[in-house]
Amino acid sequence: MAGININEAYNHFATTYVAKENANVDKHKKSDLQNVYKSIAKIKKESPLHVLKQDDDTQAEAVGIKEHARALRSQLEALGSESEVVLNKKAAVSSDDDKVSVEYVGNGEDKAPEFNIDIDHLATNQINAGHFLDPDEEVALPSGSYAFNANINGHEYEFQYSIKPGDTNKDIQAKLTRLINKAGIGLVAGLQDDSEGKSSIIIGSSDTGLKKGSTLRFEISESSTSEKGLNVSYFGLNLIAQEPTNAHFYLNGNEHFSSSNRFTVGNQFDLTLKATTEPGLPVTIGVKNENDALVENVRALINGYNTFIDSVRSINDEGFKSHRLVGETVAIAQQHLKDTPSIGVTVAEDGHVDYDSSKFRASTESDIPAKALEDIKEFAKALTVKTGEISIDPMKYVERPVFNYKDPHGSDNPSPYITSEYSGMMFNNYC
C-alpha cells in the first residue's frame, strides 16, 4: 500500500459514480410532482410525434442538459427566486471558508446569532482496499459461479458473478467494480494501481460517520450460495483501510458530534466542515449586512447564469441544438437587463452578463434604483421558469424530426410517459 493515497483514489471514484446533489431541487411536495405530471401531459397533448435517436450520445446530451438546468435551478432556489424577497435573502459568512463553508437557510424572520466553531475531527467514510494483484495474470481461482454479500444500513445484498477460463485478475476486478457501482446501495468502487502496476479494488461508503451502536458502515463477506467460495479473501474485499468516524467539534465551547460533515445549526445555518481548526483559533459564523448580502446574491445569480451558458456551449454534438438553448437563455438576459448598466450589470455581446461589484455596491450604499433592482429580480424569476421547462422536456434541444402530426379530430389522450421515457427516466438516482 506504500505510496497509495486511498482517500484521493476514493474521492475520484465518488465524483464519478455518486449522483450529483442539488438538494433544493430534489425535494418535492406531492403538489410539485403533480405539477410536473400536468406539465408533461400538456406537452404531449400539444406536440406531434417525433423520431428520437436511440444512441448513447443523444441520451448523454439530454441528461447533460437536464443536469446543467438542475444546477442553475438549485442556485436560483437558494436565492428564493420564486418569492417576493428574491435577492434580499440573508447571506451567511464564515471567517475561514477553507475550513467551514456556510449557507443561510433560515426564513429571515429570526435574528441570526454569531457563533464560533472549533473542529477537532472531520467525519470520514469507510474504505476497504483489497489485495494488489498482477492485472495480466489469470485469476488463481477455479472457473465457476461466485457470490459475496454486502451488509450496509441493516440490509444484506448478494452479488453474483462468474469466472471463466482465461479471465485475468483485472478482468474480474473491473467486473466487480461495475457490479457494485450499478447496484446503487451506497457503495462506490474503483480500481487503484500501485507503483509496480498491480491493481486493487477500492470500495468506499457514500455516507460518512457511524450509526448509533455500529462500528462499521458496511461489511463484505463470503456468500453461502457461492459454488467455489474464497473470492472475498482472494480479492481482499473485506480488508478495511479506513474506519468510519463521526465529526467532532465545539459550538461556542459546547461539544458536539455529527455523522456527516454537513449539518444545520439552529435551522438557520447550513455548515460544511472542510478541515480541522488549530487550538484557540475557531472559525466565526455570522450573517452579512443587508448591502453585502445583496451584492453577494446578485453575484451568485450572475455566476450561475454565466456557468450555465458556458456549460451548454461546451457540448459539441451535431444532434444537439446548443445555439437554440443558448439563444433562448441569452434573450432572457437581454430582455430583463437592458436598463441595469447604471448599477454595474450589463449583457455582453457573447451573451455573458458582466458584473461590476464595486459599482453595484456603490449603488446600494447610495440609493439603488428600484426599477433596476426589480429588473434583476424578474431576470431571476424568468431563469427559474426556463430551467423548469428544460427539466420537463430536455429532448426539445436534441435533434428529433417530426414523424407524424396528431389527428386533430382524434383522441385527447396526452400520453405523458412518452416524454418521461426519454428524459426523466434516463436517470438512475433521481427523476
C-alpha positions as CSV (number, residue, x, y, z in Angstrom):
1,M,0.0,0.0,0.0
2,A,3.0,2.3,0.1
3,G,2.6,5.5,-1.8
4,I,-1.1,5.0,-2.4
5,N,-3.4,7.7,-1.3
6,I,-6.6,5.8,-0.6
7,N,-8.7,8.9,0.2
8,E,-7.6,10.6,-3.1
9,A,-8.5,7.5,-5.1
10,Y,-11.9,7.1,-3.4
11,N,-12.8,10.7,-3.9
12,H,-12.1,10.3,-7.7
13,F,-14.5,7.3,-7.8
14,A,-17.1,9.1,-5.7
15,T,-17.0,12.1,-8.0
16,T,-17.6,9.8,-11.0
17,Y,-20.2,7.5,-9.7
18,V,-22.2,9.2,-7.0
19,A,-25.2,11.2,-8.2
20,K,-24.7,15.0,-8.1
21,E,-26.7,16.6,-5.3
22,N,-28.9,19.6,-5.8
23,A,-30.6,19.4,-2.5
24,N,-33.2,22.2,-3.0
25,V,-34.3,20.9,-6.4
26,D,-34.5,17.3,-5.3
27,K,-37.0,17.9,-2.5
28,H,-40.6,17.8,-3.7
29,K,-44.0,18.0,-2.2
30,K,-46.9,16.0,-3.6
31,S,-48.2,19.1,-5.3
32,D,-44.9,19.7,-7.0
33,L,-44.9,16.2,-8.6
34,Q,-48.5,16.7,-9.7
35,N,-47.5,19.9,-11.4
36,V,-44.6,18.1,-13.2
37,Y,-47.0,15.4,-14.4
38,K,-49.5,18.0,-15.6
39,S,-46.7,19.8,-17.5
40,I,-45.6,16.7,-19.2
41,A,-49.2,15.8,-20.1
42,K,-49.7,19.2,-21.6
43,I,-46.5,19.0,-23.7
44,K,-47.5,15.6,-25.2
45,K,-51.1,16.7,-25.8
46,E,-50.0,19.7,-27.9
47,S,-46.9,18.3,-29.7
48,P,-46.5,15.9,-32.6
49,L,-44.9,12.5,-32.5
50,H,-41.1,12.7,-33.0
51,V,-38.4,10.3,-34.1
52,L,-35.8,10.1,-31.4
53,K,-32.3,8.7,-32.0
54,Q,-31.7,5.7,-29.8
55,D,-28.0,6.1,-29.1
56,D,-25.7,6.9,-26.2
57,D,-24.7,10.3,-27.4
58,T,-28.3,11.5,-27.6
59,Q,-29.1,10.2,-24.2
60,A,-26.0,11.7,-22.7
61,E,-26.7,15.1,-24.2
62,A,-30.3,15.1,-22.8
63,V,-29.1,14.1,-19.4
64,G,-26.3,16.7,-19.6
65,I,-28.8,19.4,-20.5
66,K,-31.0,18.5,-17.6
67,E,-28.1,18.4,-15.2
68,H,-27.0,21.9,-16.2
69,A,-30.5,23.1,-15.7
70,R,-30.8,21.5,-12.3
71,A,-27.5,23.0,-11.2
72,L,-28.7,26.5,-12.2
73,R,-32.2,25.9,-10.6
74,S,-30.5,24.9,-7.3
75,Q,-28.6,28.2,-7.3
76,L,-31.7,30.2,-8.1
77,E,-33.8,28.4,-5.4
78,A,-31.0,29.2,-2.9
79,L,-31.8,32.9,-3.6
80,G,-35.5,32.4,-3.1
81,S,-36.2,33.4,-6.7
82,E,-39.8,32.4,-6.6
83,S,-40.7,34.7,-3.7
84,E,-41.1,38.4,-3.1
85,V,-37.9,38.6,-1.2
86,V,-35.6,37.4,-4.0
87,L,-32.1,38.8,-3.7
88,N,-32.9,40.2,-0.2
89,K,-32.2,36.9,1.5
90,K,-29.7,37.0,4.3
91,A,-26.3,35.7,3.4
92,A,-24.1,33.8,5.9
93,V,-20.4,34.4,6.2
94,S,-17.5,32.3,7.5
95,S,-14.3,33.8,8.8
96,D,-12.4,30.9,7.1
97,D,-14.2,29.4,4.2
98,D,-11.4,26.9,3.6
99,K,-12.3,25.2,7.0
100,V,-16.0,25.8,7.2
101,S,-18.3,26.9,4.4
102,V,-21.8,28.2,5.3
103,E,-25.1,29.0,3.7
104,Y,-28.0,30.8,5.3
105,V,-31.1,28.6,5.2
106,G,-33.4,30.4,7.7
107,N,-36.6,32.2,6.8
108,G,-35.1,35.6,7.6
109,E,-37.6,36.4,10.3
110,D,-35.5,35.4,13.3
111,K,-32.3,37.1,14.4
112,A,-29.3,35.1,13.3
113,P,-26.7,35.0,16.2
114,E,-23.0,34.9,15.6
115,F,-21.1,31.8,16.9
116,N,-17.7,30.1,16.9
117,I,-16.9,26.6,15.9
118,D,-13.7,24.6,16.7
119,I,-13.3,21.4,14.6
120,D,-11.4,18.6,16.2
121,H,-12.1,15.8,13.7
122,L,-13.9,15.5,10.4
123,A,-16.4,12.8,9.7
124,T,-14.9,10.1,7.5
125,N,-16.3,7.3,5.4
126,Q,-15.3,3.6,5.5
127,I,-12.9,2.5,2.8
128,N,-11.9,-1.1,2.0
129,A,-8.8,-1.7,-0.1
130,G,-8.2,-5.1,-1.5
131,H,-5.0,-7.1,-2.4
132,F,-2.8,-5.8,-5.2
133,L,-2.8,-8.4,-7.9
134,D,-0.9,-8.7,-11.2
135,P,-3.5,-7.5,-13.7
136,D,-2.4,-9.7,-16.5
137,E,-2.2,-13.0,-14.6
138,E,-5.1,-15.4,-14.9
139,V,-7.3,-15.5,-11.8
140,A,-6.0,-18.1,-9.3
141,L,-9.5,-19.3,-8.6
142,P,-11.3,-22.2,-10.3
143,S,-13.8,-21.4,-13.0
144,G,-17.4,-21.3,-11.9
145,S,-20.0,-19.2,-10.2
146,Y,-19.2,-17.0,-7.3
147,A,-21.0,-14.7,-4.9
148,F,-20.4,-12.4,-1.9
149,N,-22.6,-10.5,0.5
150,A,-22.5,-6.7,1.3
151,N,-24.2,-5.7,4.5
152,I,-25.0,-2.0,4.6
153,N,-27.5,0.1,6.5
154,G,-29.1,-3.0,8.0
155,H,-29.7,-4.6,4.6
156,E,-27.8,-7.5,3.1
157,Y,-27.2,-7.7,-0.7
158,E,-25.8,-10.6,-2.6
159,F,-23.6,-10.1,-5.7
160,Q,-23.3,-13.0,-8.1
161,Y,-20.8,-13.3,-11.0
162,S,-18.8,-16.0,-12.8
163,I,-15.2,-16.6,-13.6
164,K,-14.4,-18.2,-17.0
165,P,-11.1,-19.8,-18.2
166,G,-8.7,-17.1,-19.3
167,D,-10.2,-14.3,-17.2
168,T,-7.4,-12.2,-15.7
169,N,-7.3,-10.5,-12.3
170,K,-8.0,-7.1,-13.9
171,D,-11.0,-8.6,-15.8
172,I,-12.7,-9.8,-12.7
173,Q,-11.7,-6.7,-10.6
174,A,-13.3,-4.5,-13.3
175,K,-16.4,-6.7,-13.3
176,L,-16.8,-6.4,-9.5
177,T,-16.5,-2.6,-9.5
178,R,-19.2,-2.4,-12.2
179,L,-21.5,-4.7,-10.2
180,I,-21.1,-2.6,-7.1
181,N,-21.5,0.8,-8.7
182,K,-24.6,-0.3,-10.7
183,A,-26.3,-1.7,-7.6
184,G,-26.8,1.8,-6.1
185,I,-26.7,0.6,-2.5
186,G,-24.5,3.3,-1.0
187,L,-21.1,1.9,-2.1
188,V,-18.6,3.3,-4.6
189,A,-15.9,1.1,-6.1
190,G,-13.0,1.6,-8.4
191,L,-9.5,0.3,-9.3
192,Q,-6.3,1.6,-8.0
193,D,-2.8,0.8,-9.4
194,D,0.4,0.8,-7.3
195,S,3.9,1.7,-8.4
196,E,4.5,-1.8,-9.6
197,G,1.5,-1.8,-11.9
198,K,-0.6,-4.1,-9.7
199,S,-4.3,-3.3,-9.3
200,S,-6.6,-3.4,-6.3
201,I,-10.3,-2.9,-5.7
202,I,-11.2,0.1,-3.5
203,I,-14.7,0.2,-2.1
204,G,-16.0,3.1,0.0
205,S,-19.3,4.1,1.6
206,S,-21.1,7.1,0.1
207,D,-22.0,8.2,3.6
208,T,-19.6,9.2,6.3
209,G,-19.8,8.6,10.1
210,L,-21.3,5.9,12.2
211,K,-24.8,5.0,13.1
212,K,-25.5,4.6,16.8
213,G,-24.3,1.1,18.0
214,S,-22.3,0.4,14.9
215,T,-18.6,0.2,14.4
216,L,-18.6,0.0,10.5
217,R,-20.6,1.4,7.7
218,F,-20.6,-1.8,5.7
219,E,-19.3,-5.4,5.8
220,I,-18.4,-7.7,2.9
221,S,-18.4,-11.4,3.4
222,E,-18.4,-14.7,1.6
223,S,-21.8,-15.9,0.4
224,S,-23.1,-19.4,1.3
225,T,-24.5,-19.7,-2.2
226,S,-21.1,-19.3,-3.8
227,E,-20.2,-22.5,-5.5
228,K,-16.4,-22.1,-5.1
229,G,-16.1,-19.7,-2.2
230,L,-13.0,-17.8,-1.0
231,N,-13.4,-15.0,-3.6
232,V,-13.7,-12.3,-0.9
233,S,-10.4,-13.3,0.7
234,Y,-8.7,-13.7,-2.7
235,F,-9.5,-10.1,-3.8
236,G,-9.4,-8.7,-0.3
237,L,-12.8,-7.2,-0.5
238,N,-13.2,-7.2,3.3
239,L,-9.9,-5.5,4.2
240,I,-10.6,-2.2,5.9
241,A,-8.2,0.6,5.0
242,Q,-10.1,3.4,6.8
243,E,-12.7,3.1,9.5
244,P,-15.6,5.5,9.5
245,T,-15.7,8.2,12.2
246,N,-18.0,10.9,13.2
247,A,-17.2,14.6,13.1
248,H,-16.1,16.1,16.5
249,F,-16.5,19.8,17.0
250,Y,-17.4,22.5,19.5
251,L,-20.0,25.2,19.1
252,N,-19.2,28.1,21.4
253,G,-17.3,25.7,23.6
254,N,-20.1,23.0,23.7
255,E,-19.1,19.6,22.4
256,H,-21.0,18.0,19.5
257,F,-20.7,15.0,17.2
258,S,-22.1,14.5,13.7
259,S,-22.1,11.5,11.3
260,S,-21.8,14.0,8.4
261,N,-19.6,17.0,7.7
262,R,-22.7,18.8,6.6
263,F,-25.4,19.8,9.1
264,T,-27.7,22.6,10.1
265,V,-27.3,24.8,13.2
266,G,-30.4,26.4,14.7
267,N,-32.4,25.9,11.4
268,Q,-30.5,28.9,10.1
269,F,-27.0,28.0,9.0
270,D,-26.1,25.0,6.8
271,L,-22.5,24.3,7.6
272,T,-20.0,22.1,5.7
273,L,-16.8,21.2,7.6
274,K,-13.8,21.0,5.3
275,A,-10.7,20.9,7.6
276,T,-9.8,20.9,11.3
277,T,-9.1,24.1,13.2
278,E,-6.0,24.9,15.2
279,P,-6.3,25.1,19.0
280,G,-7.5,28.5,20.1
281,L,-8.3,29.6,16.5
282,P,-12.0,28.9,15.9
283,V,-14.0,29.8,12.8
284,T,-16.6,32.5,13.3
285,I,-20.0,32.1,11.6
286,G,-22.5,35.0,11.2
287,V,-24.5,36.9,8.6
288,K,-23.6,39.8,6.3
289,N,-25.3,43.1,6.5
290,E,-28.1,43.8,4.0
291,N,-26.0,45.5,1.4
292,D,-23.3,42.8,1.5
293,A,-25.9,40.2,1.2
294,L,-27.5,41.8,-1.8
295,V,-24.1,42.2,-3.5
296,E,-23.4,38.5,-2.8
297,N,-26.8,37.3,-4.0
298,V,-26.5,39.2,-7.3
299,R,-23.0,37.8,-7.8
300,A,-24.3,34.3,-7.2
301,L,-27.2,34.8,-9.7
302,I,-24.9,36.1,-12.5
303,N,-22.2,33.4,-11.9
304,G,-24.9,30.8,-12.1
305,Y,-26.2,32.2,-15.4
306,N,-22.7,32.5,-16.9
307,T,-21.8,29.0,-15.9
308,F,-24.9,27.6,-17.4
309,I,-24.2,29.4,-20.7
310,D,-20.6,28.1,-20.8
311,S,-21.7,24.5,-19.9
312,V,-24.3,24.4,-22.7
313,R,-21.9,25.9,-25.3
314,S,-19.3,23.2,-24.3
315,I,-21.5,20.4,-25.6
316,N,-20.2,19.6,-29.1
317,D,-22.6,17.3,-30.8
318,E,-24.2,17.7,-34.2
319,G,-27.5,16.5,-32.9
320,F,-27.7,19.0,-30.1
321,K,-29.2,22.4,-30.7
322,S,-26.9,24.3,-28.4
323,H,-27.4,27.5,-30.3
324,R,-31.1,27.4,-29.7
325,L,-30.9,26.9,-26.0
326,V,-28.1,29.5,-25.6
327,G,-30.1,31.9,-27.7
328,E,-33.3,31.5,-25.7
329,T,-31.4,31.9,-22.4
330,V,-29.4,35.0,-23.6
331,A,-32.7,36.5,-24.8
332,I,-34.0,36.4,-21.2
333,A,-30.9,38.3,-20.0
334,Q,-31.2,40.9,-22.8
335,Q,-34.9,41.4,-22.1
336,H,-34.6,42.0,-18.4
337,L,-31.2,43.6,-18.0
338,K,-31.3,46.3,-20.7
339,D,-31.7,49.0,-18.0
340,T,-29.2,47.8,-15.4
341,P,-25.8,49.1,-16.7
342,S,-26.1,52.0,-14.3
343,I,-25.7,49.6,-11.4
344,G,-22.9,47.6,-12.9
345,V,-24.9,44.8,-14.6
346,T,-24.5,44.5,-18.4
347,V,-25.1,41.9,-21.1
348,A,-22.0,41.4,-23.2
349,E,-22.1,40.6,-27.0
350,D,-21.3,37.0,-26.3
351,G,-24.3,36.6,-24.1
352,H,-22.4,36.6,-20.8
353,V,-23.5,39.0,-18.0
354,D,-20.7,41.3,-16.8
355,Y,-20.9,42.3,-13.1
356,D,-19.1,45.3,-11.7
357,S,-19.4,44.5,-8.0
358,S,-17.8,47.8,-6.8
359,K,-20.3,49.8,-9.0
360,F,-23.2,47.7,-7.7
361,R,-22.0,48.1,-4.1
362,A,-21.7,51.9,-4.6
363,S,-25.3,52.0,-5.8
364,T,-26.6,50.1,-2.7
365,E,-24.8,52.5,-0.4
366,S,-26.5,55.5,-2.0
367,D,-29.9,54.7,-3.3
368,I,-30.2,51.8,-5.8
369,P,-32.8,52.5,-8.5
370,A,-35.9,50.4,-7.6
371,K,-36.6,49.7,-11.3
372,A,-33.1,48.3,-11.9
373,L,-33.3,46.0,-8.8
374,E,-36.8,44.8,-9.9
375,D,-35.4,44.0,-13.4
376,I,-32.8,41.8,-11.8
377,K,-35.5,40.0,-9.7
378,E,-37.5,39.4,-12.8
379,F,-34.4,38.1,-14.6
380,A,-34.0,35.5,-11.8
381,K,-37.7,34.5,-11.9
382,A,-37.6,34.1,-15.7
383,L,-34.5,31.9,-15.4
384,T,-36.3,29.8,-12.9
385,V,-39.2,29.3,-15.3
386,K,-36.7,28.4,-18.1
387,T,-34.8,25.8,-16.1
388,G,-38.2,24.2,-15.2
389,E,-39.1,24.0,-18.9
390,I,-35.7,22.4,-19.7
391,S,-36.1,19.8,-16.9
392,I,-39.5,18.8,-18.1
393,D,-38.5,18.3,-21.8
394,P,-34.7,18.4,-22.5
395,M,-35.3,16.4,-25.7
396,K,-36.6,19.6,-27.4
397,Y,-33.0,20.6,-27.7
398,V,-31.9,17.3,-29.3
399,E,-32.3,16.6,-33.0
400,R,-35.7,14.9,-33.3
401,P,-37.5,15.0,-36.7
402,V,-41.3,15.1,-36.7
403,F,-42.7,11.6,-37.5
404,N,-46.4,12.3,-37.5
405,Y,-48.7,15.1,-36.6
406,K,-51.6,14.1,-34.3
407,D,-55.1,13.8,-35.7
408,P,-56.9,17.0,-34.6
409,H,-60.1,15.1,-34.5
410,G,-58.7,12.1,-32.7
411,S,-58.2,11.1,-29.1
412,D,-57.4,13.7,-26.5
413,N,-55.0,11.3,-24.6
414,P,-51.8,13.2,-23.7
415,S,-49.6,10.1,-23.5
416,P,-47.4,11.7,-20.8
417,Y,-45.0,8.8,-20.4
418,I,-43.5,9.2,-23.9
419,T,-41.7,12.3,-22.7
420,S,-40.7,10.7,-19.4
421,E,-39.3,7.6,-21.1
422,Y,-36.7,9.7,-22.9
423,S,-35.9,12.4,-20.4
424,G,-36.7,11.9,-16.7
425,M,-36.4,8.2,-16.7
426,M,-32.9,8.3,-18.1
427,F,-31.7,9.0,-14.5
428,N,-30.9,6.1,-12.2
429,N,-30.8,8.0,-9.0
430,Y,-33.4,10.7,-9.3
431,C,-36.2,11.7,-11.6
